[in-house]
Amino acid sequence: MRACAKKGGVIGLSGVGPFLGSKGSLLDRLLRQLRYAIDQVGAEHVGLGLDYVFDRAELEEHVRRNPRNFEGTGLSGTIEMVEPEAIGAIAEDLASKLATS
């Protein structure tokens, strides 16, 4: 992460459950990753794409039919995703973090 930021790059985080660990609620797991990345390289080098898929059944069917394309990703079965409606809570959390920094 630091090498990427040092060159002016941006680290992109995703709101897809298997990429967020397993302890806590889905939103808490995403916030924990965001805070960590920001602490490491600064907010100007951290981006967020929820990668939300509105037709979850279609995605899950695609993953089921093409398992080799998703080996090692943790994607299988029901796939949890942070929903777009959570953007307000994410913004509030990050704003409160900045206020206390």
ROSE-4610 file (N, C-alpha, C; in Angstrom, 1 decimal, always signed):
// ROSE-4610
residu = [M/M/M/R/R/R/A/A/A/C/C/C/A/A/A/K/K/K/K/K/K/G/G/G/G/G/G/V/V/V/I/I/I/G/G/G/L/L/L/S/S/S/G/G/G/V/V/V/G/G/G/P/P/P/F/F/F/L/L/L/G/G/G/S/S/S/K/K/K/G/G/G/S/S/S/L/L/L/L/L/L/D/D/D/R/R/R/L/L/L/L/L/L/R/R/R/Q/Q/Q/L/L/L/R/R/R/Y/Y/Y/A/A/A/I/I/I/D/D/D/Q/Q/Q/V/V/V/G/G/G/A/A/A/E/E/E/H/H/H/V/V/V/G/G/G/L/L/L/G/G/G/L/L/L/D/D/D/Y/Y/Y/V/V/V/F/F/F/D/D/D/R/R/R/A/A/A/E/E/E/L/L/L/E/E/E/E/E/E/H/H/H/V/V/V/R/R/R/R/R/R/N/N/N/P/P/P/R/R/R/N/N/N/F/F/F/E/E/E/G/G/G/T/T/T/G/G/G/L/L/L/S/S/S/G/G/G/T/T/T/I/I/I/E/E/E/M/M/M/V/V/V/E/E/E/P/P/P/E/E/E/A/A/A/I/I/I/G/G/G/A/A/A/I/I/I/A/A/A/E/E/E/D/D/D/L/L/L/A/A/A/S/S/S/K/K/K/L/L/L/A/A/A/T/T/T/S/S/S]
num = [1/1/1/2/2/2/3/3/3/4/4/4/5/5/5/6/6/6/7/7/7/8/8/8/9/9/9/10/10/10/11/11/11/12/12/12/13/13/13/14/14/14/15/15/15/16/16/16/17/17/17/18/18/18/19/19/19/20/20/20/21/21/21/22/22/22/23/23/23/24/24/24/25/25/25/26/26/26/27/27/27/28/28/28/29/29/29/30/30/30/31/31/31/32/32/32/33/33/33/34/34/34/35/35/35/36/36/36/37/37/37/38/38/38/39/39/39/40/40/40/41/41/41/42/42/42/43/43/43/44/44/44/45/45/45/46/46/46/47/47/47/48/48/48/49/49/49/50/50/50/51/51/51/52/52/52/53/53/53/54/54/54/55/55/55/56/56/56/57/57/57/58/58/58/59/59/59/60/60/60/61/61/61/62/62/62/63/63/63/64/64/64/65/65/65/66/66/66/67/67/67/68/68/68/69/69/69/70/70/70/71/71/71/72/72/72/73/73/73/74/74/74/75/75/75/76/76/76/77/77/77/78/78/78/79/79/79/80/80/80/81/81/81/82/82/82/83/83/83/84/84/84/85/85/85/86/86/86/87/87/87/88/88/88/89/89/89/90/90/90/91/91/91/92/92/92/93/93/93/94/94/94/95/95/95/96/96/96/97/97/97/98/98/98/99/99/99/100/100/100/101/101/101]
x = [+0.8/+0.0/+0.9/+1.9/+2.7/+3.5/+3.9/+4.6/+3.7/+2.5/+1.5/+1.2/+1.0/+0.7/+1.9/+3.1/+4.3/+4.5/+3.9/+4.0/+2.7/+1.9/+0.7/-0.5/-0.4/-1.5/-2.6/-3.7/-4.9/-5.1/-5.3/-5.7/-7.2/-7.8/-9.2/-9.7/-10.7/-11.4/-12.7/-13.2/-14.5/-15.4/-16.7/-17.7/-18.2/-17.5/-17.9/-17.4/-18.4/-18.1/-16.9/-16.6/-15.5/-14.1/-14.1/-12.9/-12.7/-13.7/-13.7/-13.4/-13.0/-12.8/-14.1/-14.1/-15.3/-15.7/-15.0/-15.4/-16.2/-17.4/-18.3/-19.3/-20.1/-21.1/-20.3/-21.0/-20.4/-19.9/-20.8/-20.4/-19.2/-19.2/-18.1/-16.8/-16.9/-15.7/-15.1/-16.0/-15.6/-15.0/-15.6/-15.1/-13.8/-13.6/-12.3/-11.2/-11.5/-10.5/-10.2/-11.3/-11.1/-10.2/-10.5/-9.8/-8.3/-8.1/-6.7/-6.0/-6.6/-5.9/-5.6/-6.6/-6.4/-5.3/-5.2/-4.2/-2.8/-2.7/-1.5/-0.9/-1.8/-1.4/-2.1/-3.1/-3.8/-5.0/-6.0/-7.3/-7.2/-6.2/-6.1/-5.6/-5.2/-4.7/-5.6/-6.9/-7.8/-9.1/-9.5/-10.8/-11.7/-13.0/-14.0/-14.9/-15.1/-16.1/-16.8/-18.1/-18.8/-18.9/-18.8/-18.9/-20.2/-21.3/-22.6/-23.2/-23.8/-24.5/-26.0/-26.8/-28.2/-28.9/-28.5/-29.1/-28.2/-28.4/-27.5/-27.7/-28.9/-29.1/-28.3/-28.3/-27.5/-26.0/-25.5/-24.1/-23.8/-24.6/-24.4/-24.4/-25.4/-25.5/-24.2/-23.7/-22.5/-21.3/-21.2/-20.1/-20.2/-21.4/-21.7/-21.3/-21.6/-21.3/-19.9/-19.1/-17.8/-16.8/-16.8/-16.0/-14.5/-14.0/-12.5/-12.2/-13.1/-12.8/-12.8/-13.3/-13.4/-12.6/-11.7/-10.9/-10.0/-10.0/-9.2/-9.9/-11.0/-11.7/-12.6/-13.0/-14.0/-15.4/-15.6/-16.9/-17.6/-18.7/-19.5/-20.8/-21.7/-23.0/-23.6/-24.2/-24.7/-23.6/-23.6/-22.5/-23.0/-22.4/-22.7/-22.1/-22.8/-22.3/-22.8/-21.9/-22.4/-23.3/-24.5/-25.4/-25.2/-25.5/-25.3/-26.0/-27.0/-27.7/-26.8/-25.7/-24.7/-23.8/-23.8/-22.8/-22.9/-24.1/-24.3/-23.6/-23.8/-23.1/-21.6/-21.1/-19.7/-19.1/-19.8/-19.4/-19.4/-20.4/-20.5/-19.3/-19.0/-18.0/-16.6/-16.4/-15.1/-15.0/-16.1/-16.1/-15.8/-16.3/-16.1/-14.6/-14.0/-12.6/-11.8/-12.1/-11.3/-11.4/-12.6/-12.8/-12.0/-11.7/-10.9/-9.4/-9.1/-7.6/-6.9]
y = [-1.2/+0.0/+1.3/+1.2/+2.4/+2.7/+1.7/+1.8/+2.4/+2.0/+2.5/+4.0/+4.3/+5.7/+6.6/+6.1/+6.8/+7.3/+6.5/+6.8/+7.6/+8.0/+8.8/+8.0/+6.7/+5.8/+5.7/+5.0/+4.9/+3.4/+3.0/+1.7/+1.6/+0.7/+0.5/-0.6/-0.2/-1.2/-1.6/-2.8/-3.3/-3.6/-3.5/-3.8/-5.3/-6.2/-7.6/-8.4/-9.0/-9.7/-10.6/-11.5/-12.4/-11.6/-10.4/-9.6/-8.8/-8.9/-8.0/-8.7/-9.9/-10.7/-11.2/-11.7/-12.4/-11.9/-11.0/-10.6/-9.3/-9.4/-8.2/-8.1/-7.1/-6.9/-6.5/-6.7/-6.4/-5.0/-4.0/-2.6/-2.3/-2.9/-2.7/-3.2/-4.4/-4.9/-4.0/-3.4/-2.4/-1.2/-0.7/+0.5/+0.3/-0.9/-1.3/-1.2/-1.8/-1.8/-0.4/+0.4/+1.8/+2.6/+2.5/+3.2/+2.8/+1.5/+1.0/+1.5/+1.4/+1.9/+3.4/+4.2/+5.6/+5.9/+5.2/+5.4/+5.0/+4.1/+3.7/+4.7/+5.2/+5.9/+7.3/+7.6/+8.9/+8.7/+9.5/+9.4/+9.7/+10.5/+10.8/+9.7/+8.6/+7.4/+6.2/+6.4/+5.3/+5.6/+4.6/+4.7/+3.6/+3.8/+2.8/+2.6/+1.4/+0.9/-0.2/+0.0/-1.1/-2.4/-2.2/-3.4/-4.1/-3.4/-3.9/-4.4/-5.6/-6.2/-6.3/-5.6/-5.5/-6.9/-7.6/-8.9/-10.0/-10.1/-11.1/-12.5/-12.9/-14.3/-14.5/-13.5/-13.7/-13.8/-13.0/-13.1/-14.5/-14.9/-16.2/-17.4/-17.3/-18.3/-18.3/-17.1/-17.0/-17.6/-17.3/-17.9/-19.4/-19.9/-21.3/-22.0/-21.4/-22.0/-21.9/-21.0/-20.7/-20.7/-21.8/-21.9/-21.6/-22.0/-21.9/-20.4/-19.6/-18.1/-17.4/-18.1/-17.5/-18.2/-19.1/-19.9/-18.9/-19.1/-18.3/-17.0/-16.7/-15.4/-15.5/-16.6/-16.8/-16.6/-16.3/-16.1/-17.5/-17.7/-18.9/-18.8/-19.6/-19.5/-18.2/-17.8/-16.4/-15.4/-14.4/-13.4/-12.2/-11.8/-10.6/-9.4/-8.3/-7.1/-5.9/-4.9/-3.7/-2.9/-2.6/-2.0/-0.5/+0.1/+1.5/+2.4/+1.9/+2.7/+3.0/+2.2/+2.4/+3.6/+4.2/+5.3/+6.4/+6.7/+7.8/+7.4/+6.2/+5.7/+5.7/+5.3/+5.3/+6.7/+7.6/+9.0/+9.6/+9.3/+9.8/+9.2/+7.9/+7.3/+7.9/+8.1/+8.7/+10.2/+10.9/+12.3/+12.4/+11.5/+11.5/+11.2/+10.3/+9.9/+11.1/+11.8/+13.0/+14.1/+14.2/+15.2/+14.9/+13.7/+13.3/+13.2/+13.3/+13.1/+14.4]
z = [+0.0/+0.0/+0.0/+0.8/+0.9/-0.4/-1.0/-2.3/-3.3/-3.4/-4.3/-4.0/-2.8/-2.4/-2.7/-2.4/-2.6/-4.1/-5.0/-6.4/-6.9/-5.9/-6.2/-6.5/-6.3/-6.6/-5.6/-5.9/-5.0/-4.8/-3.5/-3.2/-3.2/-4.0/-4.0/-3.1/-2.3/-1.5/-2.0/-1.7/-2.2/-1.1/-1.3/-0.3/-0.4/-1.1/-1.2/+0.0/+0.6/+1.9/+2.0/+1.1/+1.3/+1.3/+0.8/+0.8/+2.1/+3.0/+4.2/+5.5/+5.4/+6.7/+7.2/+8.5/+9.0/+10.3/+11.0/+12.4/+12.3/+12.9/+12.9/+11.8/+11.8/+10.8/+9.5/+8.4/+7.1/+7.0/+7.4/+7.4/+8.3/+9.5/+10.4/+9.8/+9.1/+8.5/+7.4/+6.6/+5.6/+6.3/+7.3/+7.9/+8.6/+9.1/+9.7/+8.6/+7.5/+6.4/+5.9/+5.7/+5.3/+6.3/+7.6/+8.6/+8.5/+8.4/+8.4/+7.2/+6.0/+4.8/+4.9/+5.4/+5.6/+6.6/+7.6/+8.6/+8.0/+7.1/+6.5/+5.5/+4.6/+3.5/+3.3/+4.1/+3.9/+3.0/+3.3/+2.6/+1.1/+0.8/-0.7/-1.5/-0.8/-1.6/-1.4/-0.9/-0.7/-1.4/-2.2/-2.9/-2.5/-2.7/-2.3/-3.5/-3.9/-4.9/-4.2/-3.9/-3.3/-4.1/-5.4/-6.3/-6.1/-5.8/-5.5/-6.8/-6.7/-7.8/-7.5/-8.2/-7.9/-8.2/-9.2/-9.4/-8.8/-7.5/-6.8/-7.3/-7.6/-8.1/-9.4/-10.3/-11.5/-11.2/-10.3/-9.9/-9.3/-8.4/-7.7/-8.7/-9.7/-10.7/-11.6/-11.9/-12.7/-12.0/-10.7/-9.9/-9.9/-9.7/-9.6/-10.9/-12.0/-13.3/-13.7/-13.1/-13.6/-12.4/-11.6/-10.4/-10.6/-11.7/-11.9/-12.0/-12.5/-12.6/-11.2/-10.2/-8.9/-7.8/-8.2/-7.2/-6.4/-5.1/-4.2/-3.8/-4.3/-4.0/-2.8/-2.4/-1.4/-1.8/-3.1/-3.7/-3.9/-3.3/-3.5/-2.7/-3.1/-2.3/-2.3/-1.2/-1.0/-0.8/-1.6/-1.5/-0.9/+0.3/+1.0/+0.4/+0.4/-0.2/+0.6/+0.8/+1.5/+0.4/+0.9/+0.0/-0.2/-1.4/-1.6/-0.5/+0.1/+1.1/+2.3/+2.4/+3.5/+3.3/+2.2/+1.9/+3.0/+3.4/+4.4/+5.7/+6.2/+7.4/+7.2/+6.1/+5.8/+5.9/+5.2/+5.2/+6.6/+7.4/+8.8/+9.6/+9.5/+10.2/+9.9/+8.6/+8.2/+8.6/+8.5/+9.0/+10.5/+11.3/+12.7/+13.0/+12.2/+12.3/+12.0/+11.0/+10.6/+11.7/+12.3/+13.3/+14.6/+14.8/+16.0/+15.7/+14.5/+14.1/+14.4]
